[in-house]
Amino acid sequence: MAQPDGKKIFFENLSGAGKAIAVLTSGGDAQGMNAAVRAVVRMGLYVGAKVYFIHEGYQGMVDGGDNIREATWESVSSMLQVGGTVIGSARCKEFRTHEGRLKAAHNLVQRGITNLCVIGGDGSLTGANLFREEWSGLLAELVEQGVIEADAVQKYSALHIVGMVGSIDNDFCGTDMTIGTDSALHRIIEVVDAIMTTAQSHQRTFVLEVMGRHCGYLALVSALACGADWVLIPEMPPEDGWEEKMCQKLSATRSRGTRLNIIIVAEGAIDRNNKPITTDNIKNLVVKCLGFDTRVTILGHVQRGGTPSAFDRILASRMGVEAVLALLETTANTPACVVSLCGNQSVRLPLMECVQMVSTKVQKAMDEKRFEEAVKLRGRYNSIHHIHIVPHLSLRPVSGMNAAVRSAVRVGISEGHKMFAVSDGFEGFYKGQIKEIKWGDVGGWTGQGGSLLGTKRTLPAKHVDKIAEQIRKHNINALLVIGGFEAFECLLQLYEARAAYEEFCIPMCMLPATISNNVPGTDLSIGADTALNAIVETCDRIKQSASGTKRRVFIIETMGGYCGYLATVGGLAAGADAAYIYEEPFDIRDLQANVEHLTEKMKTSIQRGLVLRNENSSENYTTDFIYQLYTEEGKGVFDCRKNVLGHMQQGGAPSPFDRNFGTKISAKAMQWISKKLVDTFRQGRVFANSEDSCCLLGMRRRALVFQPVVQLKQESDFVHRIPKEQWWLKLRPLMKILAKYKTSYDVSDSGQLEHVDRNRPKESDASVAM
């Protein structure tokens, strides 16, 4: 935690010597739980604590014996890519009884365990808190029964609990995302994308049921990600007469030439009278009213299966480390906390505040039909004149761009604007490759990778006169640019051209879209998540290819220009032993130390190593050089293979995160443009020449923020095309610790105990909450 004087604290100052930490997964399973278990074990061992697995959740704690085993560094190897939970999960009626909790306390005291990391849902965390509250009384009973010595009460006087939420439903208040949700969205979108092809072939309507008995997050977000025609969720029951409105919507979609309809239904969907809305009800309604060929697909437990996404691996790893930090800092008076995600930061929240928000306030509001209040309490659901052009520029096409274009076009049209699209970036702009784009023209774009409008490297500086001419010709009043660092430079050039050309005195906004994630003014860019998943999936396959080979190290080259985001975060998600990047200079001594470190690891049971290198991390220490060095120095211990991932990192369908990020950020940009058009309309024309009329819309922590590009110029390294400060560099020590390196870990930004109803960013031009 940060000290009052602002000094940094490093992890070496926090010792776990003499402490015993146990980790369990309880309730349902969720992809990413294994990454959390791995992080708890390795961080606990790193600080000198003893760490135990509790197999089969609370049932294993009650039964004791071999269900509670000491963990080693090697026992969590190869867990990152495995779905579910390898230490097992089970419902336990016995733990709900006093006698069951008494047995559990005895089993923990026998091993000296007084620190618990519980990964589960609100029921599991509530049980953990009750166990903590009863702890001293349970020990007193055990002493009376003569099962434990009297001094054990003093020695193990307090039980410390830290929770992590593993739930694909994302139904826990206080966190932006729970472990497993992103992976579940991946499964849903994979199925929906596959269904859409057959639905289009036969002109069918598909009704899909996704999980979410009390929470509609999966249904809502997957509907946005696939461009569904209709969605039904528990927290927002449709108004009376919704059946007729839905049928009108489906009919209108078909009349525009679309050959399919998609309806997403949460399993807990209800109407205003709390009556369930089932998939069969909807199918029968569509067949009866419209006569459409309709099919029902219930996804079921497919959503829980498969490998965890890159996002879930990183989220779970960070939460696991934060949980250990919380346990090291806890005192007898510290309330049980749950580790949560707020934007891109870990925070700690009082466990029971969160549980009561879910189980009491939200559910009570729904039961009493106060649905608007229920939505507000959920929190995460509140995220979501003439504008004539949506130009599109990026060094490379990026997954998620098409979702952003679709959102901009449809939001603009819904507000009564006429929308135009430019093909091939600013090269197409000055050549006049401009045409009107209508609602139906962007149908099905959400799931398309690359850029359907095309991209070019051309910057506008040499062609500002021709671009100004096109603006006059088409009566353009505002500009939306979607792209990477080149797009940022383009907007700067147009801003600077305002002095000579009044045509550029119009509202201009840029959306960051690049796999490199190297745009100043934003923590994340459209496309980066898809690229990360491609890297992680490939690394998983590469490591699996050596499953029958002993002691092999893989050298993997990633894209990113001079930005090491993909190599670092991809390395954290894939369990890399090292990641070489430009931002953290390295020399031959560092390389030699890494080789020696891997050699030591290979002498144990660890059989495979993974090293990532950013493509421009060093001019001299190339991928070939590193491969040859490792090959030579590892002789007799391990052999090496290398792989350059190349353009496969740009391809493929966009991830659910990129689809929804592109959709939300683009809609927000259009709203900002509309407001600017009203504010700058004078004497029959739009005239905007202030700094805040030419902005980049980026994500800063958990807020969407509009920032003048001229101000961001000071934050940019134009030679290497990266921001001068990058938040993800703080993740590098974490990656090294989980790879068994001794390193300094700055915890001054570590999560601190907050309240669930903490102040949220207020919506304004400067900062808009997601």
RADA-V748751 format. One record per residue. N is the residue number from 1. RES is the residue in one small letter. PHI is phi in whole degrees, -180 to 180 (NA if undefined). D_FIRST is the distance of its C-alpha to the first C-alpha in whole Angstrom. Layout:
N & RES & PHI & D_FIRST
N & RES & PHI & D_FIRST
This chain:
1 & m & NA & 0
2 & a & -71 & 4
3 & q & -87 & 6
4 & p & -56 & 10
5 & d & -83 & 12
6 & g & 81 & 10
7 & k & -70 & 10
8 & k & -79 & 9
9 & i & -115 & 7
10 & f & -110 & 10
11 & f & -63 & 10
12 & e & -59 & 13
13 & n & -79 & 12
14 & l & -110 & 11
15 & s & -105 & 14
16 & g & -106 & 16
17 & a & -57 & 19
18 & g & 85 & 22
19 & k & -97 & 20
20 & a & -122 & 22
21 & i & -117 & 20
22 & a & -118 & 23
23 & v & -124 & 23
24 & l & -140 & 26
25 & t & -116 & 27
26 & s & -132 & 29
27 & g & 77 & 31
28 & g & -76 & 32
29 & d & -95 & 31
30 & a & -154 & 29
31 & q & -60 & 29
32 & g & 105 & 26
33 & m & -60 & 25
34 & n & -65 & 26
35 & a & -65 & 24
36 & a & -68 & 21
37 & v & -61 & 23
38 & r & -59 & 23
39 & a & -66 & 19
40 & v & -63 & 18
41 & v & -63 & 21
42 & r & -72 & 21
43 & m & -71 & 17
44 & g & -63 & 18
45 & l & -66 & 21
46 & y & -60 & 19
47 & v & -95 & 17
48 & g & 93 & 20
49 & a & -87 & 20
50 & k & -86 & 23
51 & v & -124 & 23
52 & y & -122 & 26
53 & f & -87 & 27
54 & i & -113 & 29
55 & h & -78 & 32
56 & e & 63 & 33
57 & g & 59 & 30
58 & y & -66 & 31
59 & q & -62 & 34
60 & g & -67 & 34
61 & m & -67 & 31
62 & v & -72 & 34
63 & d & -75 & 37
64 & g & 65 & 35
65 & g & 63 & 37
66 & d & -71 & 36
67 & n & -71 & 34
68 & i & -114 & 31
69 & r & -128 & 31
70 & e & -73 & 29
71 & a & -97 & 27
72 & t & -120 & 28
73 & w & -58 & 26
74 & e & -73 & 30
75 & s & -70 & 30
76 & v & -111 & 28
77 & s & -69 & 30
78 & s & 61 & 31
79 & m & -97 & 29
80 & l & -56 & 28
81 & q & -88 & 31
82 & v & -90 & 32
83 & g & -77 & 32
84 & g & 66 & 32
85 & t & -139 & 30
86 & v & -74 & 32
87 & i & -94 & 31
88 & g & 81 & 33
89 & s & -145 & 32
90 & a & -155 & 35
91 & r & -75 & 35
92 & c & -135 & 36
93 & k & -68 & 38
94 & e & -66 & 38
95 & f & -69 & 34
96 & r & -76 & 35
97 & t & -98 & 37
98 & h & -63 & 36
99 & e & -64 & 38
100 & g & -65 & 36
101 & r & -69 & 33
102 & l & -65 & 34
103 & k & -62 & 35
104 & a & -62 & 32
105 & a & -62 & 30
106 & h & -61 & 33
107 & n & -64 & 32
108 & l & -73 & 29
109 & v & -62 & 29
110 & q & -56 & 32
111 & r & -106 & 29
112 & g & 72 & 27
113 & i & -88 & 24
114 & t & -130 & 22
115 & n & -131 & 19
116 & l & -120 & 20
117 & c & -105 & 19
118 & v & -109 & 22
119 & i & -111 & 23
120 & g & -177 & 25
121 & g & -95 & 26
122 & d & -66 & 26
123 & g & -66 & 29
124 & s & -64 & 27
125 & l & -73 & 24
126 & t & -64 & 26
127 & g & -62 & 28
128 & a & -65 & 24
129 & n & -67 & 23
130 & l & -62 & 27
131 & f & -58 & 27
132 & r & -65 & 24
133 & e & -66 & 25
134 & e & -88 & 29
135 & w & -51 & 27
136 & s & -62 & 28
137 & g & -66 & 32
138 & l & -64 & 32
139 & l & -65 & 32
140 & a & -62 & 34
141 & e & -64 & 37
142 & l & -65 & 36
143 & v & -66 & 37
144 & e & -60 & 40
145 & q & -79 & 41
146 & g & 75 & 41
147 & v & -81 & 39
148 & i & -127 & 36
149 & e & -75 & 36
150 & a & -63 & 35
151 & d & -71 & 33
152 & a & -67 & 31
153 & v & -63 & 30
154 & q & -75 & 28
155 & k & -67 & 27
156 & y & -117 & 25
157 & s & -65 & 25
158 & a & -132 & 22
159 & l & -104 & 21
160 & h & -105 & 18
161 & i & -121 & 18
162 & v & -130 & 16
163 & g & -107 & 18
164 & m & -131 & 19
165 & v & -92 & 22
166 & g & -109 & 25
167 & s & -160 & 27
168 & i & -72 & 30
169 & d & -75 & 30
170 & n & 54 & 27
171 & d & -108 & 28
172 & f & -107 & 24
173 & c & -73 & 23
174 & g & 107 & 20
175 & t & -127 & 19
176 & d & -71 & 21
177 & m & -152 & 23
178 & t & -100 & 23
179 & i & -64 & 24
180 & g & 107 & 27
181 & t & -64 & 28
182 & d & -63 & 29
183 & s & -65 & 31
184 & a & -62 & 33
185 & l & -62 & 33
186 & h & -58 & 35
187 & r & -63 & 37
188 & i & -62 & 38
189 & i & -66 & 39
190 & e & -59 & 41
191 & v & -68 & 43
192 & v & -63 & 44
193 & d & -59 & 44
194 & a & -68 & 47
195 & i & -66 & 48
196 & m & -63 & 49
197 & t & -68 & 51
198 & t & -73 & 53
199 & a & -64 & 53
200 & q & -69 & 54
201 & s & -62 & 57
202 & h & -105 & 59
203 & q & 53 & 58
204 & r & -108 & 56
205 & t & -108 & 53
206 & f & -115 & 50
207 & v & -109 & 49
208 & l & -111 & 45
209 & e & -100 & 43
210 & v & -115 & 40
211 & m & -67 & 37
212 & g & 137 & 36
213 & r & -66 & 37
214 & h & -123 & 35
215 & c & -133 & 33
216 & g & -97 & 35
217 & y & -58 & 32
218 & l & -60 & 34
219 & a & -65 & 37
220 & l & -65 & 36
221 & v & -71 & 34
222 & s & -67 & 37
223 & a & -65 & 39
224 & l & -64 & 38
225 & a & -71 & 37
226 & c & -107 & 41
227 & g & 72 & 43
228 & a & -65 & 44
229 & d & -81 & 47
230 & w & -154 & 45
231 & v & -140 & 42
232 & l & -129 & 42
233 & i & -133 & 39
234 & p & -64 & 39
235 & e & -75 & 37
236 & m & -131 & 39
237 & p & -59 & 43
238 & p & -69 & 45
239 & e & -67 & 48
240 & d & -57 & 51
241 & g & 87 & 53
242 & w & -63 & 51
243 & e & -60 & 53
244 & e & -68 & 55
245 & k & -63 & 53
246 & m & -64 & 51
247 & c & -65 & 55
248 & q & -63 & 56
249 & k & -65 & 52
250 & l & -64 & 53
251 & s & -65 & 57
252 & a & -64 & 56
253 & t & -62 & 54
254 & r & -65 & 57
255 & s & -67 & 59
256 & r & -84 & 57
257 & g & 102 & 58
258 & t & -73 & 55
259 & r & -98 & 56
260 & l & -150 & 53
261 & n & -134 & 51
262 & i & -125 & 48
263 & i & -121 & 46
264 & i & -105 & 43
265 & v & -128 & 43
266 & a & -75 & 40
267 & e & -61 & 41
268 & g & -102 & 40
269 & a & -60 & 42
270 & i & -138 & 44
271 & d & -96 & 46
272 & r & -67 & 46
273 & n & -102 & 48
274 & n & 62 & 45
275 & k & -90 & 48
276 & p & -61 & 47
277 & i & -110 & 47
278 & t & -101 & 48
279 & t & -64 & 49
280 & d & -66 & 53
281 & n & -58 & 53
282 & i & -69 & 52
283 & k & -59 & 54
284 & n & -62 & 57
285 & l & -64 & 56
286 & v & -66 & 56
287 & v & -64 & 59
288 & k & -68 & 61
289 & c & -85 & 61
290 & l & -116 & 60
291 & g & 73 & 62
292 & f & -74 & 59
293 & d & -67 & 59
294 & t & -125 & 56
295 & r & -127 & 54
296 & v & -115 & 51
297 & t & -129 & 48
298 & i & -106 & 46
299 & l & -72 & 43
300 & g & 57 & 42
301 & h & -77 & 40
302 & v & -56 & 40
303 & q & -67 & 37
304 & r & -88 & 35
305 & g & -93 & 36
306 & g & 86 & 36
307 & t & -77 & 33
308 & p & -69 & 30
309 & s & -73 & 29
310 & a & -58 & 27
311 & f & -59 & 25
312 & d & -67 & 24
313 & r & -66 & 24
314 & i & -69 & 21
315 & l & -58 & 20
316 & a & -66 & 20
317 & s & -64 & 19
318 & r & -66 & 15
319 & m & -65 & 15
320 & g & -62 & 16
321 & v & -65 & 14
322 & e & -64 & 11
323 & a & -64 & 13
324 & v & -65 & 13
325 & l & -57 & 9
326 & a & -63 & 10
327 & l & -67 & 13
328 & l & -67 & 11
329 & e & -95 & 9
330 & t & -73 & 12
331 & t & -126 & 14
332 & a & -62 & 18
333 & n & -97 & 17
334 & t & -75 & 14
335 & p & -70 & 16
336 & a & -61 & 17
337 & c & -126 & 15
338 & v & -122 & 16
339 & v & -84 & 14
340 & s & -128 & 16
341 & l & -109 & 16
342 & c & -125 & 16
343 & g & 67 & 18
344 & n & -112 & 17
345 & q & -119 & 13
346 & s & -86 & 12
347 & v & -133 & 11
348 & r & -113 & 11
349 & l & -125 & 14
350 & p & -59 & 16
351 & l & -57 & 19
352 & m & -72 & 22
353 & e & -61 & 21
354 & c & -66 & 21
355 & v & -62 & 24
356 & q & -66 & 26
357 & m & -63 & 26
358 & v & -74 & 28
359 & s & -78 & 30
360 & t & -108 & 31
361 & k & -69 & 31
362 & v & -65 & 31
363 & q & -64 & 34
364 & k & -65 & 36
365 & a & -62 & 36
366 & m & -70 & 38
367 & d & -62 & 40
368 & e & -92 & 41
369 & k & 64 & 41
370 & r & -94 & 39
371 & f & -70 & 38
372 & e & -63 & 37
373 & e & -68 & 34
374 & a & -62 & 33
375 & v & -63 & 33
376 & k & -64 & 30
377 & l & -67 & 28
378 & r & -60 & 28
379 & g & 84 & 26
380 & r & -69 & 27
381 & y & -76 & 30
382 & n & -86 & 30
383 & s & -79 & 29
384 & i & -94 & 32
385 & h & NA & 49
386 & h & -121 & 50
387 & i & -114 & 47
388 & h & -104 & 49
389 & i & -155 & 47
390 & v & -126 & 45
391 & p & -71 & 45
392 & h & -139 & 43
393 & l & -140 & 42
394 & s & -160 & 40
395 & l & -60 & 40
396 & r & -134 & 40
397 & p & -65 & 41
398 & v & -130 & 38
399 & s & -65 & 37
400 & g & 107 & 37
401 & m & -60 & 38
402 & n & -66 & 41
403 & a & -65 & 39
404 & a & -67 & 38
405 & v & -63 & 42
406 & r & -58 & 43
407 & s & -63 & 40
408 & a & -62 & 41
409 & v & -63 & 45
410 & r & -75 & 45
411 & v & -66 & 43
412 & g & -61 & 45
413 & i & -65 & 48
414 & s & -63 & 47
415 & e & -93 & 47
416 & g & 90 & 50
417 & h & -91 & 50
418 & k & -101 & 52
419 & m & -108 & 50
420 & f & -124 & 50
421 & a & -121 & 49
422 & v & -112 & 49
423 & s & -91 & 50
424 & d & 61 & 49
425 & g & 59 & 46
426 & f & -75 & 48
427 & e & -66 & 51
428 & g & -69 & 52
429 & f & -63 & 51
430 & y & -73 & 53
431 & k & -86 & 56
432 & g & 84 & 56
433 & q & -82 & 55
434 & i & -124 & 54
435 & k & -146 & 55
436 & e & -67 & 54
437 & i & -124 & 52
438 & k & -109 & 52
439 & w & -52 & 50
440 & g & -69 & 52
441 & d & -68 & 52
442 & v & -106 & 48
443 & g & -64 & 48
444 & g & 79 & 47
445 & w & -75 & 45
446 & t & -56 & 41
447 & g & -90 & 42
448 & q & -86 & 43
449 & g & -82 & 42
450 & g & 69 & 42
451 & s & -133 & 44
452 & l & -73 & 47
453 & l & -87 & 47
454 & g & 87 & 47
455 & t & -134 & 45
456 & k & -142 & 46
457 & r & -82 & 45
458 & t & -56 & 47
459 & l & -92 & 45
460 & p & -82 & 47
461 & a & -52 & 48
462 & k & -79 & 51
463 & h & -127 & 52
464 & v & -62 & 51
465 & d & -65 & 55
466 & k & -72 & 55
467 & i & -67 & 52
468 & a & -61 & 53
469 & e & -63 & 56
470 & q & -67 & 55
471 & i & -63 & 53
472 & r & -66 & 56
473 & k & -61 & 58
474 & h & -98 & 56
475 & n & 54 & 55
476 & i & -81 & 51
477 & n & -111 & 49
478 & a & -161 & 45
479 & l & -138 & 44
480 & l & -121 & 41
481 & v & -112 & 40
482 & i & -120 & 38
483 & g & 177 & 37
484 & g & -101 & 35
485 & f & -61 & 35
486 & e & -64 & 38
487 & a & -63 & 38
488 & f & -61 & 36
489 & e & -64 & 38
490 & c & -61 & 41
491 & l & -65 & 40
492 & l & -61 & 39
493 & q & -65 & 43
494 & l & -69 & 44
495 & y & -63 & 42
496 & e & -69 & 44
497 & a & -79 & 47
498 & r & -60 & 47
499 & a & -63 & 49
500 & a & -102 & 52
501 & y & -132 & 52
502 & e & -66 & 51
503 & e & -58 & 51
504 & f & -89 & 47
505 & c & -86 & 47
506 & i & -135 & 45
507 & p & -61 & 42
508 & m & -132 & 40
509 & c & -138 & 37
510 & m & -120 & 36
511 & l & -110 & 34
512 & p & -72 & 32
513 & a & -144 & 34
514 & t & -165 & 33
515 & i & -69 & 32
516 & s & -72 & 31
517 & n & 54 & 28
518 & n & -115 & 29
519 & v & -90 & 29
520 & p & -68 & 27
521 & g & 88 & 26
522 & t & -148 & 25
523 & d & -79 & 22
524 & l & -136 & 25
525 & s & -123 & 29
526 & i & -59 & 32
527 & g & 104 & 33
528 & a & -66 & 30
529 & d & -67 & 29
530 & t & -63 & 33
531 & a & -63 & 33
532 & l & -60 & 30
533 & n & -65 & 32
534 & a & -65 & 35
535 & i & -64 & 33
536 & v & -66 & 31
537 & e & -62 & 35
538 & t & -67 & 37
539 & c & -61 & 34
540 & d & -60 & 35
541 & r & -68 & 38
542 & i & -62 & 39
543 & k & -66 & 37
544 & q & -66 & 39
545 & s & -62 & 42
546 & a & -102 & 41
547 & s & -62 & 41
548 & g & -98 & 44
549 & t & -114 & 44
550 & k & -88 & 42
551 & r & 53 & 40
552 & r & -133 & 39
553 & v & -116 & 37
554 & f & -107 & 37
555 & i & -104 & 36
556 & i & -117 & 35
557 & e & -101 & 36
558 & t & -110 & 34
559 & m & -79 & 35
560 & g & 131 & 32
561 & g & 63 & 34
562 & y & -93 & 32
563 & c & -92 & 29
564 & g & -92 & 27
565 & y & -58 & 25
566 & l & -62 & 28
567 & a & -66 & 28
568 & t & -72 & 24
569 & v & -72 & 23
570 & g & -63 & 27
571 & g & -65 & 26
572 & l & -64 & 23
573 & a & -74 & 25
574 & a & -95 & 28
575 & g & 76 & 26
576 & a & -73 & 27
577 & d & -86 & 27
578 & a & -160 & 27
579 & a & -142 & 27
580 & y & -96 & 29
581 & i & -136 & 28
582 & y & -67 & 29
583 & e & -66 & 26
584 & e & -121 & 25
585 & p & -56 & 28
586 & f & -138 & 30
587 & d & -133 & 33
588 & i & -64 & 35
589 & r & -68 & 33
590 & d & -66 & 30
591 & l & -61 & 33
592 & q & -63 & 34
593 & a & -63 & 31
594 & n & -66 & 30
595 & v & -62 & 34
596 & e & -64 & 34
597 & h & -63 & 30
598 & l & -65 & 32
599 & t & -60 & 35
600 & e & -64 & 33
601 & k & -66 & 32
602 & m & -69 & 36
603 & k & -77 & 37
604 & t & -95 & 35
605 & s & -81 & 36
606 & i & -72 & 34
607 & q & -109 & 37
608 & r & -133 & 35
609 & g & -124 & 33
610 & l & -136 & 32
611 & v & -127 & 31
612 & l & -107 & 31
613 & r & -135 & 32
614 & n & -67 & 32
615 & e & -56 & 35
616 & n & -115 & 35
617 & s & -66 & 32
618 & s & -158 & 35
619 & e & -71 & 38
620 & n & -100 & 40
621 & y & -86 & 37
622 & t & -76 & 39
623 & t & -61 & 38
624 & d & -63 & 42
625 & f & -63 & 41
626 & i & -64 & 38
627 & y & -61 & 40
628 & q & -67 & 43
629 & l & -63 & 40
630 & y & -62 & 39
631 & t & -61 & 42
632 & e & -69 & 44
633 & e & -74 & 41
634 & g & -95 & 40
635 & k & -54 & 44
636 & g & 86 & 45
637 & v & -117 & 41
638 & f & -147 & 41
639 & d & -112 & 42
640 & c & -126 & 41
641 & r & -138 & 42
642 & k & -127 & 40
643 & n & -152 & 40
644 & v & -101 & 40
645 & l & -70 & 39
646 & g & 59 & 40
647 & h & -76 & 41
648 & m & -64 & 40
649 & q & -71 & 37
650 & q & -93 & 38
651 & g & -88 & 41
652 & g & 87 & 41
653 & a & -70 & 40
654 & p & -65 & 37
655 & s & -70 & 34
656 & p & -55 & 33
657 & f & -61 & 30
658 & d & -67 & 32
659 & r & -62 & 35
660 & n & -78 & 33
661 & f & -63 & 31
662 & g & -62 & 34
663 & t & -66 & 36
664 & k & -68 & 33
665 & i & -69 & 32
666 & s & -70 & 36
667 & a & -62 & 37
668 & k & -65 & 34
669 & a & -63 & 36
670 & m & -66 & 39
671 & q & -64 & 38
672 & w & -64 & 37
673 & i & -62 & 40
674 & s & -58 & 42
675 & k & -65 & 41
676 & k & -63 & 41
677 & l & -63 & 45
678 & v & -67 & 45
679 & d & -68 & 44
680 & t & -105 & 46
681 & f & -82 & 49
682 & r & -136 & 51
683 & q & 51 & 55
684 & g & 81 & 56
685 & r & -151 & 53
686 & v & -93 & 49
687 & f & -141 & 48
688 & a & -129 & 45
689 & n & -128 & 44
690 & s & -83 & 40
691 & e & -60 & 37
692 & d & -79 & 36
693 & s & -101 & 39
694 & c & -134 & 38
695 & c & -127 & 34
696 & l & -107 & 32
697 & l & -99 & 31
698 & g & -127 & 27
699 & m & -96 & 24
700 & r & -116 & 21
701 & r & 56 & 18
702 & r & -112 & 20
703 & a & -115 & 23
704 & l & -91 & 26
705 & v & -125 & 27
706 & f & -90 & 30
707 & q & -128 & 30
708 & p & -58 & 33
709 & v & -65 & 34
710 & v & -67 & 35
711 & q & -76 & 31
712 & l & -70 & 30
713 & k & -59 & 32
714 & q & -72 & 30
715 & e & -95 & 27
716 & s & -116 & 30
717 & d & -101 & 31
718 & f & -74 & 35
719 & v & -66 & 36
720 & h & -102 & 33
721 & r & 58 & 33
722 & i & -142 & 29
723 & p & -70 & 27
724 & k & -71 & 25
725 & e & -125 & 22
726 & q & -135 & 21
727 & w & -62 & 18
728 & w & -71 & 19
729 & l & -61 & 18
730 & k & -70 & 15
731 & l & -84 & 16
732 & r & -64 & 19
733 & p & -60 & 17
734 & l & -63 & 16
735 & m & -60 & 20
736 & k & -68 & 21
737 & i & -62 & 19
738 & l & -71 & 21
739 & a & -98 & 24
740 & k & 78 & 23
741 & y & -93 & 22
742 & k & -86 & 20
743 & t & -153 & 18
744 & s & -81 & 15
745 & y & -123 & 12
746 & d & -75 & 10
747 & v & -110 & 6
748 & s & -67 & 5
749 & d & -101 & 6
750 & s & -64 & 6
751 & g & -60 & 7
752 & q & -121 & 6
753 & l & -64 & 10
754 & e & -126 & 12
755 & h & -97 & 16
756 & v & -61 & 19
757 & d & -90 & 21
758 & r & -64 & 18
759 & n & -64 & 20
760 & r & -101 & 21
761 & p & -60 & 22
762 & k & -86 & 26
763 & e & -75 & 29
764 & s & -160 & 30
765 & d & -62 & 32
766 & a & -81 & 29
767 & s & -148 & 26
768 & v & -124 & 27
769 & a & -67 & 25
770 & m & -75 & 26
